């Protein structure tokens, strides 16, 4: 094998410049992982449409908002699970990590 030859990355690997736009909805597990990673790295609340675009969903006029609504529905499920917060309405952020009782080194009274 020629060491100078470069191989193309597999189709399921996202481009370092951002995820490719999908023609249909992303698989649930893929979308959930991308949303959680995005929100954890953002450090701020984001709108559902911005999240949908950032994870590679088609938010163009031709999708008629379907991919944004799919993303919003998936974000609401993450809110119910306690992994994401929504405040104010339609703005989503990663949920803070739960406090670990007795792990902070403080004496219990």
Secondary structure, 3 states (H helix, E strand, C coil): CCCCCCCCCCCCCCECCECCCCCCCCCHHHHHHHHHHHHHHHCCCEEHHHHHHHCCCCCCHHHCCHHHHHHHHHHHHHHHCCCEEECCCCEEEECCCCCCCCCCCCCCC
